[in-house]
Amino acid sequence: MRVIEVKLYQFDELSDEVKLKVMERMADINVDHGWWDFVYEDAATIGLKLMGFDDYKCEGKLTEAVGEVCRRILVNHGKACETYRTAVDYYDRKHNGNPYIEEDFLHSLLEDYRIMLRNEYEYFTGEEAIAETIRVNEYEFTEAGRME
């Protein structure tokens, strides 16, 4: 029988070079599950059903009338949110006699959500989020960065 002793380190005990290698190897740790669920749930609360997305477009349909979707956005989303600006733009056009076609509103809203999804993905795959997940889960590594 042979006994091998291995020293294990917490993430913050590793050298900066090894930390980078670990984060590269674990780059998808935060996106290997339904990371988009929160954004989909948010959309549903305003009356938008998201049905798919990629880097270039987001697909979905309104489950409520445009006016109700706008009202929910104005109540639930902050002024800094793009969806808020989209809803305000709809109301401004409507009240100035410039009809805002439902398809245009839907297209703008889906673009807002595509950007939200992209931002979420970029956050979850960023170094800070990856390192935090590693720390929270208390993963241990060899000095070379192998996970044990």
C-alpha positions as CSV (number, residue, x, y, z in Angstrom):
1,M,0.0,0.0,0.0
2,R,1.1,3.5,-0.8
3,V,0.0,6.7,0.9
4,I,0.3,10.0,-0.9
5,E,-0.1,13.2,0.9
6,V,-1.3,16.2,-1.1
7,K,-1.5,19.7,0.1
8,L,-4.7,21.5,-0.8
9,Y,-5.3,25.2,-1.0
10,Q,-8.2,27.5,-1.0
11,F,-8.6,29.7,-4.1
12,D,-7.2,32.8,-2.4
13,E,-4.1,30.9,-1.3
14,L,-3.1,30.2,-4.9
15,S,-0.7,32.3,-6.9
16,D,-2.3,34.9,-9.3
17,E,-1.1,32.9,-12.3
18,V,-2.7,29.7,-11.0
19,K,-5.9,31.6,-10.1
20,L,-6.2,32.7,-13.7
21,K,-5.8,29.1,-15.0
22,V,-8.4,27.9,-12.5
23,M,-10.9,30.6,-13.6
24,E,-10.2,29.8,-17.3
25,R,-10.9,26.1,-16.7
26,M,-14.0,26.9,-14.7
27,A,-15.3,29.6,-16.9
28,D,-18.7,28.1,-17.3
29,I,-19.3,27.3,-13.7
30,N,-22.1,29.9,-13.4
31,V,-23.7,29.2,-16.7
32,D,-24.0,25.4,-16.8
33,H,-27.6,25.6,-15.6
34,G,-30.6,27.9,-16.2
35,W,-28.8,31.2,-15.5
36,W,-31.5,33.0,-17.6
37,D,-34.4,31.9,-15.4
38,F,-34.5,35.2,-13.5
39,V,-34.7,37.3,-16.6
40,Y,-37.5,35.0,-18.0
41,E,-39.4,35.3,-14.8
42,D,-39.0,39.1,-14.9
43,A,-40.4,39.2,-18.4
44,A,-43.4,37.1,-17.4
45,T,-44.3,39.5,-14.6
46,I,-44.7,42.3,-17.1
47,G,-46.7,40.3,-19.6
48,L,-43.9,39.1,-22.0
49,K,-43.2,35.4,-22.7
50,L,-39.6,34.9,-23.7
51,M,-39.2,31.9,-26.0
52,G,-35.6,31.9,-26.9
53,F,-32.5,34.0,-27.5
54,D,-29.0,34.1,-28.9
55,D,-26.4,36.8,-29.4
56,Y,-28.4,38.5,-32.1
57,K,-32.1,38.3,-31.2
58,C,-34.6,37.5,-28.5
59,E,-37.9,35.8,-29.4
60,G,-41.1,36.2,-27.5
61,K,-44.7,37.4,-27.5
62,L,-46.9,39.6,-25.4
63,T,-49.3,37.8,-23.1
64,E,-51.0,41.1,-22.1
65,A,-52.1,44.2,-24.1
66,V,-49.4,46.7,-24.8
67,G,-50.9,49.3,-22.4
68,E,-50.9,46.8,-19.5
69,V,-47.3,45.7,-20.2
70,C,-46.2,49.3,-20.2
71,R,-48.1,50.0,-16.9
72,R,-46.4,47.0,-15.3
73,I,-43.0,48.1,-16.6
74,L,-43.5,51.6,-15.2
75,V,-44.5,50.2,-11.8
76,N,-41.9,47.4,-11.5
77,H,-38.9,48.6,-13.4
78,G,-36.7,51.5,-12.5
79,K,-36.1,54.6,-14.6
80,A,-32.6,53.5,-15.4
81,C,-33.9,50.3,-17.0
82,E,-34.2,50.2,-20.8
83,T,-37.6,48.7,-20.6
84,Y,-38.8,51.7,-18.7
85,R,-37.6,54.0,-21.5
86,T,-39.3,51.8,-24.0
87,A,-42.6,52.0,-22.1
88,V,-42.2,55.8,-21.8
89,D,-41.5,56.1,-25.5
90,Y,-44.6,54.1,-26.3
91,Y,-46.8,56.5,-24.1
92,D,-45.1,59.6,-25.6
93,R,-45.8,58.5,-29.1
94,K,-49.3,57.4,-28.3
95,H,-50.2,60.8,-26.6
96,N,-48.5,62.8,-29.4
97,G,-50.7,61.2,-32.1
98,N,-47.8,59.2,-33.5
99,P,-49.0,55.6,-33.4
100,Y,-46.6,53.1,-31.9
101,I,-47.3,49.9,-33.7
102,E,-47.5,46.9,-31.3
103,E,-44.9,45.0,-33.4
104,D,-42.4,47.9,-33.0
105,F,-43.0,48.0,-29.2
106,L,-42.5,44.2,-29.0
107,H,-39.4,44.4,-31.1
108,S,-37.9,47.2,-28.8
109,L,-38.9,45.2,-25.7
110,L,-37.3,42.0,-27.0
111,E,-34.1,43.9,-27.8
112,D,-34.1,45.3,-24.2
113,Y,-34.4,41.7,-22.9
114,R,-31.7,40.4,-25.3
115,I,-29.3,43.0,-23.9
116,M,-30.3,42.1,-20.3
117,L,-29.6,38.4,-21.1
118,R,-26.2,39.3,-22.7
119,N,-25.3,41.4,-19.6
120,E,-26.3,38.6,-17.2
121,Y,-24.2,36.1,-19.2
122,E,-21.2,38.5,-19.2
123,Y,-21.5,39.0,-15.5
124,F,-21.7,35.3,-14.7
125,T,-18.7,34.5,-16.9
126,G,-16.7,37.4,-15.5
127,E,-13.7,36.8,-13.3
128,E,-15.3,38.3,-10.2
129,A,-18.4,36.1,-10.4
130,I,-16.3,33.0,-11.1
131,A,-14.0,33.6,-8.2
132,E,-16.9,34.3,-5.9
133,T,-18.5,31.0,-6.8
134,I,-15.3,29.1,-6.2
135,R,-14.9,30.8,-2.8
136,V,-18.5,30.2,-1.7
137,N,-18.3,26.5,-2.6
138,E,-14.9,26.3,-0.8
139,Y,-13.3,24.3,-3.6
140,E,-9.8,23.1,-2.9
141,F,-6.9,22.9,-5.4
142,T,-3.4,21.6,-5.6
143,E,-0.6,24.2,-5.8
144,A,-0.8,23.8,-9.6
145,G,-4.5,24.5,-9.6
146,R,-5.9,21.0,-10.1
147,M,-9.2,20.5,-8.2
148,E,-9.2,17.7,-5.7
